[in-house]
C-alpha cells in the first residue's frame, strides 16, 4: 500500500488494527509522512471551523430577524435559506472561500530558524525571516539565493512569501518558473500552491488542470487535490 494512503484511511476511520500500527510507526519514524499528516489535519480542521462559523452566523442572523414567529415557521424558513445557500455554493464558485479553506502556510522543512549574532548564512537568514512572518524580507533573501544558486527550495519559499503578502500574480509567475518535468520532492507542492494561486486569481481552468495532474499520481497532495477538484466541478 502506498504510504500516504494510510493518512486517507485514518481520516476515513477505516484503518485496520495492523494498519494502525504501521500508521503510528510512520508518524514516529518518517518526517515527511508526519509533516503531510499534520498539514492534512490542519486543512480538515480549518474546513470544519469555517463550516461551523458560517452555520453559526447564519443561525444567529436568522434568530434575530425572526424572533416573533412560530417555531414551525422558523424551521421551514431556515430549511429554505439553507437550501438556497447550498444551491448558491454549488452553482457559483466562491473562489476566495475555497482558497481560504484550503490554503495553509507551508512549514519550514529545510533549515533551522535559530540565528546567532555571528551567523551570516543567507539560507538561515531567509528562513528566519520566513518563520518570523517577515515575508517581505524573506522574498528578498530567497530571490538572492535563487539568483545565486538556482535552488528549487528558494524559488518555492519565495513564491509562498509572495502569497503571504497577497502578491498572487507575482507568486504564480514565480511558481511557474519551476521545471515541472523534474518531478522532485517539491513538484507536487509547486503544483498545489500554483493551483491555489490560480484559484485566488479566478483562473478556474488552470487551477483545474493542475489539480487533475495531482490526482493522477501518488503524492502528498493527492487527497486534498481530489477534494478541491470535486468542489470546483
Z-matrix of the N, CA and C atoms (Angstrom, degrees):
N
C 1 1.461
C 2 1.528 1 109.71
N 3 1.323 2 117.51 1 133.24
C 4 1.464 3 121.64 2 177.52
C 5 1.535 4 108.26 3 -62.24
N 6 1.340 5 117.07 4 133.09
C 7 1.463 6 119.52 5 -166.28
C 8 1.528 7 113.57 6 -61.21
N 9 1.342 8 118.63 7 -33.60
C 10 1.465 9 119.54 8 -177.11
C 11 1.527 10 112.36 9 -71.78
N 12 1.345 11 116.25 10 -14.51
C 13 1.464 12 118.78 11 177.47
C 14 1.530 13 110.55 12 -69.58
N 15 1.344 14 117.24 13 -21.31
C 16 1.464 15 119.43 14 176.36
C 17 1.529 16 110.45 15 -65.47
N 18 1.336 17 116.29 16 -33.39
C 19 1.469 18 119.70 17 177.31
C 20 1.517 19 110.24 18 -65.38
N 21 1.318 20 116.22 19 -44.43
C 22 1.468 21 120.75 20 178.79
C 23 1.527 22 110.68 21 -60.66
N 24 1.338 23 116.65 22 -44.81
C 25 1.462 24 120.11 23 -179.27
C 26 1.533 25 110.94 24 -68.17
N 27 1.336 26 116.98 25 -30.90
C 28 1.466 27 120.31 26 177.20
C 29 1.524 28 110.32 27 -61.59
N 30 1.349 29 116.28 28 -49.14
C 31 1.457 30 119.75 29 -178.40
C 32 1.532 31 112.49 30 -70.40
N 33 1.336 32 116.27 31 -23.36
C 34 1.463 33 120.10 32 176.01
C 35 1.530 34 111.68 33 -83.35
N 36 1.347 35 116.36 34 -12.52
C 37 1.446 36 120.46 35 -179.21
C 38 1.512 37 113.54 36 73.76
N 39 1.342 38 116.92 37 29.74
C 40 1.464 39 120.59 38 -175.08
C 41 1.527 40 113.22 39 -115.68
N 42 1.330 41 118.08 40 13.90
C 43 1.460 42 120.63 41 177.60
C 44 1.527 43 110.15 42 -68.93
N 45 1.337 44 116.79 43 132.29
C 46 1.456 45 120.55 44 172.51
C 47 1.535 46 108.34 45 -77.64
N 48 1.329 47 117.20 46 172.33
C 49 1.463 48 119.71 47 -179.07
C 50 1.531 49 111.06 48 -63.35
N 51 1.345 50 116.00 49 -37.31
C 52 1.466 51 119.40 50 177.69
C 53 1.526 52 111.13 51 -67.95
N 54 1.335 53 115.87 52 -41.28
C 55 1.472 54 120.17 53 179.72
C 56 1.515 55 110.88 54 -67.77
N 57 1.329 56 117.43 55 -32.35
C 58 1.460 57 121.17 56 178.14
C 59 1.527 58 110.28 57 -62.72
N 60 1.325 59 117.07 58 -38.63
C 61 1.470 60 121.35 59 178.20
C 62 1.525 61 110.31 60 -65.14
N 63 1.343 62 115.80 61 -44.97
C 64 1.464 63 120.41 62 178.48
C 65 1.525 64 109.94 63 -62.03
N 66 1.347 65 116.13 64 -43.72
C 67 1.464 66 122.01 65 179.93
C 68 1.532 67 111.05 66 -58.80
N 69 1.327 68 117.33 67 -46.82
C 70 1.465 69 121.06 68 -178.89
C 71 1.527 70 111.23 69 -66.07
N 72 1.338 71 116.70 70 -36.19
C 73 1.463 72 119.88 71 177.65
C 74 1.527 73 111.31 72 -66.29
N 75 1.323 74 116.52 73 -40.15
C 76 1.466 75 120.49 74 177.60
C 77 1.524 76 110.77 75 -63.07
N 78 1.333 77 117.07 76 -41.28
C 79 1.465 78 120.96 77 178.19
C 80 1.523 79 111.09 78 -60.66
N 81 1.322 80 115.96 79 -38.51
C 82 1.465 81 120.25 80 -175.49
C 83 1.520 82 112.92 81 -80.48
N 84 1.340 83 116.53 82 -28.69
C 85 1.466 84 119.39 83 -169.78
C 86 1.526 85 114.49 84 -113.67
N 87 1.326 86 117.83 85 -17.98
C 88 1.466 87 121.01 86 -174.76
C 89 1.531 88 109.13 87 -114.61
N 90 1.340 89 116.86 88 103.63
C 91 1.460 90 121.05 89 -176.10
C 92 1.518 91 112.40 90 -61.78
N 93 1.336 92 117.21 91 -40.88
C 94 1.461 93 120.52 92 179.25
C 95 1.527 94 110.54 93 -62.95
N 96 1.316 95 116.42 94 -42.58
C 97 1.468 96 121.24 95 178.99
C 98 1.529 97 110.24 96 -62.55
N 99 1.324 98 116.43 97 -45.03
C 100 1.465 99 120.55 98 -179.94
C 101 1.522 100 111.22 99 -63.74
N 102 1.340 101 116.64 100 -38.46
C 103 1.468 102 120.75 101 179.53
C 104 1.526 103 110.92 102 -64.84
N 105 1.326 104 116.53 103 -43.73
C 106 1.466 105 120.78 104 179.35
C 107 1.523 106 110.28 105 -65.14
N 108 1.341 107 116.95 106 -40.10
C 109 1.470 108 120.51 107 178.29
C 110 1.521 109 110.77 108 -61.02
N 111 1.340 110 117.23 109 -46.77
C 112 1.463 111 120.39 110 179.88
C 113 1.518 112 111.13 111 -62.63
N 114 1.336 113 116.28 112 -39.48
C 115 1.461 114 120.47 113 179.33
C 116 1.530 115 109.96 114 -61.92
N 117 1.348 116 116.46 115 -48.57
C 118 1.464 117 120.72 116 -179.18
C 119 1.526 118 110.84 117 -63.33
N 120 1.333 119 116.68 118 -38.20
C 121 1.460 120 120.46 119 179.65
C 122 1.526 121 110.66 120 -64.29
N 123 1.346 122 116.73 121 -40.71
C 124 1.462 123 120.51 122 178.92
C 125 1.523 124 111.40 123 -66.50
N 126 1.344 125 116.37 124 -38.70
C 127 1.462 126 119.80 125 177.90
C 128 1.515 127 110.44 126 -62.14
N 129 1.343 128 116.63 127 -46.45
C 130 1.458 129 120.46 128 -178.99
C 131 1.521 130 110.59 129 -64.73
N 132 1.342 131 116.11 130 -38.28
C 133 1.457 132 119.86 131 178.50
C 134 1.526 133 110.79 132 -64.33
N 135 1.336 134 115.91 133 -42.32
C 136 1.470 135 120.47 134 179.87
C 137 1.523 136 110.84 135 -63.69
N 138 1.337 137 116.10 136 -41.30
C 139 1.461 138 119.89 137 179.42
C 140 1.519 139 110.28 138 -63.35
N 141 1.345 140 116.29 139 -44.53
C 142 1.462 141 120.58 140 -179.52
C 143 1.517 142 111.30 141 -62.84
N 144 1.333 143 116.30 142 -44.54
C 145 1.464 144 119.99 143 179.89
C 146 1.519 145 111.27 144 -63.30
N 147 1.328 146 116.90 145 -41.58
C 148 1.459 147 120.24 146 178.98
C 149 1.518 148 111.23 147 -63.47
N 150 1.340 149 116.45 148 -41.09
C 151 1.459 150 120.08 149 179.90
C 152 1.519 151 110.83 150 -65.11
N 153 1.336 152 116.42 151 -43.84
C 154 1.460 153 119.90 152 179.66
C 155 1.518 154 111.59 153 -64.19
N 156 1.335 155 115.92 154 -41.94
C 157 1.461 156 120.34 155 -179.17
C 158 1.519 157 110.98 156 -63.93
N 159 1.325 158 116.86 157 -44.46
C 160 1.462 159 120.92 158 -179.88
C 161 1.516 160 110.95 159 -63.03
N 162 1.331 161 117.75 160 -43.10
C 163 1.453 162 121.23 161 -179.79
C 164 1.523 163 110.86 162 -66.92
N 165 1.330 164 116.89 163 -41.47
C 166 1.456 165 121.02 164 179.49
C 167 1.528 166 110.88 165 -61.93
N 168 1.329 167 117.28 166 -44.53
C 169 1.458 168 120.96 167 178.99
C 170 1.523 169 111.69 168 -62.87
N 171 1.321 170 116.36 169 -39.78
C 172 1.462 171 120.28 170 -179.99
C 173 1.529 172 111.15 171 -66.40
N 174 1.345 173 116.04 172 -40.89
C 175 1.463 174 119.80 173 179.24
C 176 1.525 175 110.50 174 -65.82
N 177 1.342 176 117.02 175 -45.10
C 178 1.459 177 120.76 176 179.94
C 179 1.514 178 111.84 177 -61.29
N 180 1.324 179 115.78 178 -43.76
C 181 1.460 180 120.37 179 178.81
C 182 1.523 181 110.67 180 -62.55
N 183 1.300 182 117.10 181 -40.11
C 184 1.453 183 121.60 182 -178.39
C 185 1.526 184 110.48 183 -67.79
N 186 1.339 185 116.08 184 -42.40
C 187 1.463 186 119.51 185 -177.74
C 188 1.527 187 111.61 186 -64.58
N 189 1.338 188 116.91 187 -36.89
C 190 1.463 189 120.34 188 179.86
C 191 1.519 190 111.97 189 -65.25
N 192 1.323 191 116.93 190 -39.35
C 193 1.462 192 120.62 191 -174.80
C 194 1.525 193 113.46 192 -86.16
N 195 1.343 194 117.42 193 -15.96
C 196 1.468 195 120.42 194 -173.97
C 197 1.534 196 113.07 195 -123.40
N 198 1.316 197 117.96 196 25.02
C 199 1.452 198 121.54 197 -172.73
C 200 1.525 199 113.45 198 -58.76
N 201 1.317 200 117.30 199 -36.13
C 202 1.446 201 120.73 200 -172.15
C 203 1.524 202 114.11 201 -84.19
N 204 1.322 203 118.33 202 -4.21
C 205 1.465 204 121.32 203 -177.08
C 206 1.516 205 111.48 204 -88.03
N 207 1.321 206 116.06 205 162.19
C 208 1.463 207 121.63 206 178.96
C 209 1.524 208 109.97 207 -70.74
N 210 1.347 209 114.94 208 155.95
C 211 1.460 210 120.02 209 -176.38
C 212 1.528 211 112.36 210 -63.12
N 213 1.281 212 117.33 211 -34.94
C 214 1.452 213 120.10 212 -179.56
C 215 1.518 214 110.72 213 -64.16
N 216 1.311 215 115.49 214 -42.92
C 217 1.458 216 120.22 215 178.92
C 218 1.523 217 110.37 216 -65.89
N 219 1.325 218 115.43 217 -38.80
C 220 1.472 219 120.27 218 178.84
C 221 1.526 220 110.41 219 -61.19
N 222 1.320 221 115.74 220 -46.85
C 223 1.461 222 119.81 221 -179.35
C 224 1.517 223 111.17 222 -62.20
N 225 1.314 224 116.70 223 -43.32
C 226 1.463 225 120.45 224 -179.32
C 227 1.522 226 111.01 225 -65.75
N 228 1.329 227 116.51 226 -42.58
C 229 1.463 228 120.79 227 -179.09
C 230 1.527 229 111.02 228 -65.79
N 231 1.336 230 115.44 229 -40.37
C 232 1.463 231 119.12 230 178.81
C 233 1.527 232 111.12 231 -63.23
N 234 1.345 233 115.27 232 -38.95
C 235 1.465 234 119.45 233 178.24
C 236 1.521 235 110.46 234 -61.34
N 237 1.326 236 116.77 235 -40.51
C 238 1.467 237 120.77 236 178.82
C 239 1.524 238 110.24 237 -65.50
N 240 1.341 239 116.21 238 -44.88
C 241 1.461 240 120.43 239 179.76
C 242 1.520 241 111.46 240 -63.16
N 243 1.335 242 115.96 241 -42.68
C 244 1.454 243 120.01 242 179.76
C 245 1.521 244 110.79 243 -64.63
N 246 1.332 245 115.79 244 -41.08
C 247 1.464 246 120.00 245 178.03
C 248 1.515 247 111.24 246 -62.49
N 249 1.335 248 116.44 247 -41.15
C 250 1.465 249 120.37 248 178.91
C 251 1.519 250 110.55 249 -66.17
N 252 1.351 251 115.89 250 -38.91
C 253 1.469 252 120.89 251 178.65
C 254 1.525 253 110.62 252 -61.23
N 255 1.348 254 115.78 253 -46.64
C 256 1.460 255 120.30 254 179.53
C 257 1.518 256 110.48 255 -64.04
N 258 1.334 257 116.95 256 -42.78
C 259 1.465 258 121.58 257 179.56
C 260 1.523 259 110.36 258 -59.88
N 261 1.346 260 116.02 259 -41.20
C 262 1.466 261 120.33 260 -179.72
C 263 1.529 262 111.01 261 -66.04
N 264 1.338 263 116.13 262 -41.58
C 265 1.460 264 120.07 263 -179.80
C 266 1.512 265 111.25 264 -61.91
N 267 1.337 266 116.62 265 -41.81
C 268 1.451 267 120.26 266 -175.93
C 269 1.522 268 112.56 267 -74.68
N 270 1.323 269 117.56 268 -32.89
C 271 1.463 270 119.93 269 -175.43
C 272 1.524 271 112.99 270 -93.43
N 273 1.315 272 117.34 271 -17.38
C 274 1.459 273 120.64 272 -179.13
C 275 1.526 274 108.69 273 -129.27
N 276 1.306 275 116.14 274 116.22
C 277 1.449 276 120.22 275 -178.75
C 278 1.527 277 110.19 276 -70.96
N 279 1.309 278 115.87 277 120.89
C 280 1.463 279 120.72 278 176.13
C 281 1.527 280 107.09 279 -95.52
N 282 1.325 281 115.15 280 90.85
C 283 1.451 282 121.05 281 -172.74
C 284 1.525 283 112.33 282 -61.04
N 285 1.324 284 116.99 283 -44.88
C 286 1.461 285 120.02 284 -178.38
C 287 1.522 286 111.26 285 -63.58
N 288 1.321 287 116.71 286 -41.08
C 289 1.455 288 121.00 287 -179.95
C 290 1.521 289 111.52 288 -63.59
N 291 1.328 290 116.66 289 -45.33
C 292 1.456 291 120.60 290 178.87
C 293 1.524 292 111.10 291 -63.86
N 294 1.327 293 115.69 292 -41.88
C 295 1.465 294 119.82 293 178.90
C 296 1.530 295 110.13 294 -59.73
N 297 1.331 296 116.64 295 -46.58
C 298 1.465 297 120.69 296 -178.06
C 299 1.524 298 111.49 297 -65.89
N 300 1.315 299 117.67 298 -31.92
C 301 1.456 300 120.82 299 179.21
C 302 1.525 301 111.91 300 -69.25
N 303 1.322 302 115.99 301 -38.79
C 304 1.459 303 119.63 302 -171.39
C 305 1.526 304 114.33 303 -100.18
N 306 1.326 305 117.48 304 -19.01
C 307 1.464 306 118.02 305 -177.61
C 308 1.527 307 110.63 306 -77.02
N 309 1.311 308 115.09 307 130.40
C 310 1.461 309 122.30 308 172.54
C 311 1.524 310 107.99 309 -133.73
N 312 1.333 311 116.61 310 138.72
C 313 1.455 312 120.14 311 176.65
C 314 1.517 313 109.35 312 -61.65
N 315 1.316 314 116.27 313 123.76
C 316 1.473 315 120.37 314 -177.28
C 317 1.524 316 109.25 315 -75.18
N 318 1.344 317 117.39 316 134.61
C 319 1.472 318 120.04 317 -176.41
C 320 1.523 319 112.95 318 -74.15
N 321 1.306 320 114.94 319 160.57
C 322 1.459 321 122.09 320 173.52
C 323 1.525 322 108.05 321 -77.15
N 324 1.310 323 116.98 322 109.43
C 325 1.468 324 121.42 323 179.85
C 326 1.531 325 111.77 324 -111.27
N 327 1.317 326 116.54 325 9.60
C 328 1.466 327 120.28 326 -171.62
C 329 1.515 328 113.56 327 -108.23
N 330 1.333 329 117.69 328 -49.90
C 331 1.469 330 120.43 329 -170.62
C 332 1.522 331 110.71 330 -136.93
N 333 1.341 332 117.59 331 149.95
C 334 1.472 333 120.67 332 175.95
C 335 1.519 334 110.58 333 -66.08
N 336 1.338 335 115.62 334 157.84
C 337 1.463 336 119.48 335 -174.71
C 338 1.525 337 113.15 336 -101.98
N 339 1.330 338 117.96 337 4.40
C 340 1.463 339 120.52 338 -179.94
C 341 1.519 340 109.48 339 -79.94
N 342 1.329 341 116.20 340 126.99
C 343 1.464 342 120.16 341 -179.90
C 344 1.530 343 109.22 342 -123.62
N 345 1.292 344 116.28 343 117.37
C 346 1.455 345 120.54 344 -179.87
C 347 1.515 346 112.12 345 -86.72
N 348 1.318 347 115.59 346 171.64
C 349 1.464 348 120.15 347 -176.81
C 350 1.519 349 112.02 348 -63.70
N 351 1.336 350 116.65 349 -33.15
C 352 1.466 351 120.27 350 -176.56
C 353 1.527 352 112.70 351 -102.08
N 354 1.324 353 116.51 352 10.11
C 355 1.461 354 121.07 353 -177.53
C 356 1.523 355 109.42 354 -85.45
N 357 1.312 356 116.22 355 115.66
C 358 1.472 357 120.09 356 -179.47
C 359 1.523 358 110.47 357 -115.54
N 360 1.342 359 116.75 358 19.25
C 361 1.455 360 121.13 359 179.99
C 362 1.523 361 109.81 360 -70.07
N 363 1.334 362 116.81 361 122.23
C 364 1.463 363 122.08 362 -174.73
C 365 1.524 364 111.67 363 -63.51
N 366 1.336 365 116.46 364 -40.49
C 367 1.467 366 120.14 365 -179.77
C 368 1.528 367 110.63 366 -62.11
N 369 1.333 368 117.04 367 -46.10
C 370 1.463 369 121.19 368 179.98
C 371 1.520 370 110.89 369 -61.60
N 372 1.335 371 116.27 370 -41.95
C 373 1.462 372 120.35 371 178.92
C 374 1.525 373 111.08 372 -63.21
N 375 1.334 374 116.97 373 -40.71
C 376 1.466 375 121.23 374 -178.95
C 377 1.520 376 110.91 375 -64.01
N 378 1.333 377 116.14 376 -44.60
C 379 1.464 378 119.09 377 -178.89
C 380 1.525 379 111.64 378 -74.93
N 381 1.331 380 116.66 379 -28.70
C 382 1.461 381 119.42 380 174.22
C 383 1.529 382 109.55 381 -62.74
N 384 1.325 383 116.46 382 -43.12
C 385 1.474 384 120.49 383 177.79
C 386 1.522 385 110.62 384 -64.43
N 387 1.333 386 116.05 385 -42.58
C 388 1.474 387 120.46 386 -178.99
C 389 1.530 388 111.05 387 -62.90
N 390 1.321 389 116.87 388 -48.71
C 391 1.461 390 121.17 389 -178.39
C 392 1.520 391 112.47 390 -68.74
N 393 1.331 392 116.47 391 -24.03
C 394 1.465 393 120.91 392 179.09
C 395 1.531 394 111.99 393 -85.57
N 396 1.318 395 116.51 394 -4.77
C 397 1.463 396 120.12 395 -179.22
C 398 1.513 397 113.34 396 82.33
N 399 1.332 398 116.81 397 10.81
C 400 1.465 399 120.85 398 177.44
C 401 1.534 400 107.21 399 -90.18
N 402 1.324 401 115.86 400 72.58
C 403 1.456 402 120.82 401 -171.28
C 404 1.538 403 112.89 402 -70.13
N 405 1.320 404 117.20 403 -29.65
C 406 1.469 405 119.44 404 177.94
C 407 1.532 406 110.24 405 -63.20
N 408 1.327 407 116.47 406 -43.44
C 409 1.459 408 120.69 407 177.39
C 410 1.528 409 109.99 408 -67.66
N 411 1.330 410 116.12 409 -38.61
C 412 1.463 411 120.44 410 179.57
C 413 1.523 412 110.83 411 -61.20
N 414 1.323 413 116.99 412 -40.60
C 415 1.475 414 121.15 413 179.00
C 416 1.527 415 110.50 414 -58.35
N 417 1.321 416 116.17 415 -45.60
C 418 1.464 417 121.43 416 -179.29
C 419 1.532 418 110.51 417 -62.68
N 420 1.331 419 116.54 418 -45.75
C 421 1.463 420 120.78 419 -175.48
C 422 1.526 421 112.14 420 -71.52
N 423 1.329 422 117.26 421 -42.37
C 424 1.461 423 119.03 422 178.26
C 425 1.535 424 111.19 423 -67.59
N 426 1.324 425 116.84 424 -32.76
C 427 1.472 426 120.12 425 174.99
C 428 1.519 427 110.68 426 -62.14
N 429 1.325 428 115.25 427 -41.55
C 430 1.467 429 120.41 428 179.92
C 431 1.534 430 110.63 429 -64.29
N 432 1.336 431 115.69 430 -42.64
C 433 1.467 432 119.71 431 179.50
C 434 1.525 433 110.73 432 -63.95
N 435 1.330 434 116.30 433 -43.66
C 436 1.469 435 119.98 434 -177.44
C 437 1.535 436 110.92 435 -67.05
N 438 1.312 437 116.45 436 -40.24
C 439 1.463 438 120.76 437 178.14
C 440 1.527 439 110.87 438 -63.06
N 441 1.324 440 115.52 439 -37.30
C 442 1.459 441 121.06 440 -176.79
C 443 1.530 442 112.42 441 -78.86
N 444 1.352 443 116.48 442 -45.42
C 445 1.470 444 120.28 443 -170.25
C 446 1.532 445 114.58 444 -116.55
N 447 1.339 446 117.46 445 -17.59
C 448 1.464 447 120.72 446 -178.93
C 449 1.515 448 113.70 447 68.38
N 450 1.340 449 117.63 448 26.15
C 451 1.464 450 121.12 449 -177.44
C 452 1.530 451 111.69 450 -75.73
N 453 1.333 452 115.52 451 136.67
C 454 1.457 453 120.97 452 -179.62
C 455 1.523 454 112.45 453 -60.02
N 456 1.336 455 116.74 454 -39.31
C 457 1.462 456 118.73 455 -176.89
C 458 1.527 457 111.11 456 -61.81
N 459 1.340 458 116.87 457 -36.14
C 460 1.459 459 120.59 458 -179.67
C 461 1.531 460 110.75 459 -66.64
N 462 1.336 461 116.04 460 -41.92
C 463 1.463 462 120.94 461 177.43
C 464 1.529 463 110.43 462 -63.12
N 465 1.319 464 116.50 463 -43.08
C 466 1.463 465 122.76 464 -178.07
C 467 1.530 466 111.21 465 -63.50
N 468 1.329 467 116.59 466 -50.66
C 469 1.463 468 119.24 467 -177.14
C 470 1.530 469 112.17 468 -73.38
N 471 1.305 470 117.35 469 -25.00
C 472 1.467 471 119.34 470 171.81
C 473 1.526 472 109.41 471 -64.39
N 474 1.336 473 116.30 472 -45.60
C 475 1.461 474 120.73 473 179.26
C 476 1.525 475 111.07 474 -61.73
N 477 1.329 476 117.03 475 -42.68
C 478 1.464 477 120.61 476 178.57
C 479 1.527 478 111.20 477 -62.82
N 480 1.315 479 116.36 478 -39.81
C 481 1.468 480 120.55 479 178.52
C 482 1.529 481 110.43 480 -64.51
N 483 1.327 482 116.32 481 -37.55
C 484 1.473 483 120.13 482 176.56
C 485 1.520 484 110.87 483 -65.52
N 486 1.331 485 117.00 484 -38.35
C 487 1.467 486 120.30 485 176.86
C 488 1.523 487 110.45 486 -64.32
N 489 1.330 488 116.36 487 -40.45
C 490 1.462 489 120.60 488 -179.98
C 491 1.530 490 111.90 489 -64.06
N 492 1.328 491 116.52 490 -28.38
C 493 1.470 492 120.63 491 178.48
C 494 1.534 493 111.79 492 -96.44
N 495 1.355 494 115.28 493 12.43
C 496 1.467 495 123.21 494 174.83
C 497 1.527 496 113.49 495 64.73
N 498 1.322 497 116.52 496 25.72
C 499 1.461 498 120.97 497 174.70
C 500 1.528 499 107.82 498 -96.23
N 501 1.326 500 115.06 499 70.88
C 502 1.463 501 120.99 500 -167.41
C 503 1.527 502 113.07 501 -69.09
N 504 1.326 503 118.24 502 -40.60
C 505 1.456 504 119.56 503 -179.49
C 506 1.522 505 110.95 504 -65.56
N 507 1.326 506 116.32 505 -40.96
C 508 1.462 507 120.27 506 177.98
C 509 1.530 508 110.50 507 -67.67
N 510 1.333 509 115.92 508 -36.66
C 511 1.462 510 120.22 509 176.98
C 512 1.525 511 110.68 510 -62.67
N 513 1.332 512 116.68 511 -42.90
C 514 1.463 513 120.38 512 179.99
C 515 1.522 514 110.84 513 -64.64
N 516 1.321 515 116.92 514 -41.77
C 517 1.469 516 120.89 515 177.43
C 518 1.527 517 110.27 516 -59.40
N 519 1.326 518 116.36 517 -40.49
C 520 1.470 519 121.60 518 179.40
C 521 1.525 520 110.79 519 -67.31
N 522 1.323 521 117.48 520 -44.63
C 523 1.462 522 121.28 521 179.37
C 524 1.529 523 111.36 522 -62.32
N 525 1.310 524 116.32 523 -34.32
C 526 1.469 525 120.76 524 -178.45
C 527 1.526 526 112.85 525 -74.06
N 528 1.333 527 117.28 526 -8.71
C 529 1.468 528 120.72 527 176.02
C 530 1.528 529 111.95 528 -76.09
N 531 1.316 530 116.11 529 -15.68
C 532 1.470 531 120.19 530 -179.71
C 533 1.528 532 110.58 531 -67.18
N 534 1.318 533 115.78 532 141.48
C 535 1.467 534 120.99 533 176.58
C 536 1.529 535 108.32 534 -84.58
N 537 1.337 536 116.12 535 97.42
C 538 1.459 537 120.75 536 -174.52
C 539 1.530 538 113.11 537 -70.81
N 540 1.322 539 117.20 538 -9.89
C 541 1.469 540 119.34 539 176.90
C 542 1.525 541 111.62 540 -76.59
N 543 1.314 542 116.76 541 -13.52
C 544 1.471 543 120.38 542 -179.67
C 545 1.521 544 111.88 543 -67.19
N 546 1.330 545 116.60 544 -39.15
C 547 1.461 546 122.62 545 -176.31
C 548 1.533 547 110.84 546 51.18
N 549 1.323 548 116.23 547 51.35
C 550 1.462 549 119.89 548 177.58
C 551 1.536 550 110.22 549 -94.31
N 552 1.320 551 116.65 550 -169.59
C 553 1.469 552 120.97 551 -176.45
C 554 1.518 553 112.71 552 -57.86
N 555 1.312 554 116.93 553 -36.16
C 556 1.459 555 120.50 554 -176.05
C 557 1.533 556 113.50 555 -81.08
N 558 1.326 557 117.99 556 -20.14
C 559 1.458 558 120.99 557 -171.31
C 560 1.531 559 114.18 558 -55.10
N 561 1.353 560 120.02 559 -47.33
C 562 1.468 561 118.31 560 178.56
C 563 1.524 562 113.01 561 -59.58
N 564 1.328 563 116.82 562 -34.23
C 565 1.455 564 120.31 563 -179.42
C 566 1.531 565 111.41 564 -75.60
N 567 1.330 566 116.79 565 -34.43
C 568 1.464 567 119.70 566 171.90
C 569 1.533 568 109.39 567 -58.64
N 570 1.333 569 116.36 568 -46.17
C 571 1.471 570 120.18 569 -179.32
C 572 1.540 571 111.07 570 -63.61
N 573 1.324 572 115.61 571 -43.59
C 574 1.463 573 120.11 572 -177.26
C 575 1.530 574 111.63 573 -62.27
N 576 1.315 575 116.19 574 -48.40
C 577 1.467 576 118.62 575 -178.40
C 578 1.531 577 111.57 576 -73.85
N 579 1.324 578 117.94 577 -27.84
C 580 1.470 579 119.93 578 173.07
C 581 1.522 580 109.65 579 -67.18
N 582 1.337 581 116.76 580 -38.58
C 583 1.464 582 120.28 581 177.00
C 584 1.524 583 110.66 582 -63.44
N 585 1.333 584 117.03 583 -44.13
C 586 1.462 585 120.50 584 179.09
C 587 1.527 586 111.54 585 -64.57
N 588 1.330 587 116.34 586 -39.39
C 589 1.466 588 119.65 587 178.95
C 590 1.523 589 110.83 588 -65.94
N 591 1.331 590 116.84 589 -41.91
C 592 1.461 591 120.07 590 174.94
C 593 1.521 592 111.10 591 -61.14
N 594 1.323 593 115.86 592 -37.64
C 595 1.460 594 120.59 593 177.74
C 596 1.526 595 110.28 594 -62.31
N 597 1.315 596 116.43 595 -45.71
C 598 1.467 597 121.07 596 179.13
C 599 1.526 598 110.91 597 -61.29
N 600 1.338 599 116.08 598 -35.54
C 601 1.473 600 121.26 599 179.91
C 602 1.529 601 112.34 600 -86.52
N 603 1.357 602 116.29 601 5.52
C 604 1.471 603 123.01 602 178.17
C 605 1.530 604 112.62 603 64.48
N 606 1.337 605 115.47 604 28.81
C 607 1.464 606 120.68 605 173.79
C 608 1.533 607 108.27 606 -92.44
N 609 1.322 608 115.76 607 73.34
C 610 1.463 609 120.47 608 -172.18
C 611 1.527 610 112.45 609 -60.92
N 612 1.315 611 117.20 610 -40.69
C 613 1.465 612 120.89 611 -177.91
C 614 1.523 613 110.73 612 -61.42
N 615 1.337 614 116.94 613 -47.83
C 616 1.466 615 120.68 614 -178.84
C 617 1.527 616 110.93 615 -66.63
N 618 1.334 617 116.42 616 -40.58
C 619 1.466 618 120.05 617 178.14
C 620 1.523 619 110.47 618 -61.48
N 621 1.317 620 116.39 619 -43.05
C 622 1.458 621 121.20 620 -179.18
C 623 1.526 622 111.54 621 -62.89
N 624 1.330 623 116.86 622 -42.86
C 625 1.465 624 120.65 623 -179.76
C 626 1.524 625 111.46 624 -62.13
N 627 1.324 626 116.95 625 -41.20
C 628 1.459 627 121.17 626 179.22
C 629 1.531 628 111.03 627 -67.13
N 630 1.323 629 116.53 628 -40.99
C 631 1.460 630 120.50 629 179.15
C 632 1.527 631 111.27 630 -66.21
N 633 1.326 632 116.10 631 -40.19
C 634 1.465 633 119.88 632 178.01
C 635 1.524 634 110.78 633 -61.16
N 636 1.329 635 116.38 634 -39.72
C 637 1.460 636 121.07 635 178.09
C 638 1.529 637 110.55 636 -61.63
N 639 1.327 638 116.74 637 -39.67
C 640 1.459 639 121.08 638 -179.75
C 641 1.524 640 112.17 639 -68.36
N 642 1.322 641 117.07 640 -29.12
C 643 1.470 642 119.88 641 -178.63
C 644 1.524 643 112.79 642 -80.31
N 645 1.325 644 117.30 643 -8.99
C 646 1.467 645 121.03 644 -173.75
C 647 1.526 646 113.65 645 -89.59
N 648 1.323 647 116.97 646 -11.16
C 649 1.475 648 120.54 647 179.79
C 650 1.524 649 109.61 648 -135.62
N 651 1.324 650 116.30 649 161.41
C 652 1.459 651 120.49 650 175.25
C 653 1.517 652 109.41 651 -76.99
N 654 1.320 653 116.64 652 120.61
C 655 1.451 654 122.19 653 179.53
C 656 1.523 655 108.29 654 -159.24
N 657 1.332 656 118.23 655 165.18
C 658 1.470 657 120.93 656 -175.93
C 659 1.527 658 114.37 657 -61.22
N 660 1.329 659 118.51 658 -22.73
C 661 1.463 660 121.28 659 -175.87
C 662 1.528 661 113.19 660 -101.71
N 663 1.308 662 117.69 661 6.99
C 664 1.463 663 120.91 662 -174.78
C 665 1.532 664 112.03 663 -61.43
N 666 1.322 665 117.19 664 -47.07
C 667 1.463 666 120.44 665 -177.23
C 668 1.523 667 111.55 666 -64.46
N 669 1.339 668 116.41 667 -46.62
C 670 1.464 669 120.02 668 -179.61
C 671 1.527 670 110.71 669 -63.87
N 672 1.335 671 116.31 670 -39.55
C 673 1.467 672 120.50 671 178.90
C 674 1.522 673 111.04 672 -64.08
N 675 1.323 674 117.12 673 -40.84
C 676 1.466 675 121.46 674 178.88
C 677 1.523 676 110.54 675 -62.67
N 678 1.320 677 115.71 676 -42.21
C 679 1.466 678 121.25 677 -179.54
C 680 1.528 679 111.15 678 -65.24
N 681 1.330 680 115.84 679 -47.45
C 682 1.468 681 119.88 680 -179.53
C 683 1.511 682 111.27 681 -66.41
N 684 1.311 683 117.19 682 -39.11
C 685 1.457 684 121.01 683 179.79
C 686 1.521 685 111.17 684 -61.38
N 687 1.318 686 116.76 685 -39.28
C 688 1.463 687 120.33 686 179.57
C 689 1.523 688 110.99 687 -64.70
N 690 1.336 689 117.61 688 -31.39
C 691 1.452 690 121.11 689 179.00
C 692 1.533 691 111.76 690 -76.11
N 693 1.318 692 116.36 691 -25.96
C 694 1.459 693 120.14 692 179.84
C 695 1.527 694 112.63 693 -81.81
N 696 1.320 695 116.64 694 -25.49
C 697 1.465 696 120.12 695 -174.15
C 698 1.524 697 112.44 696 -86.88
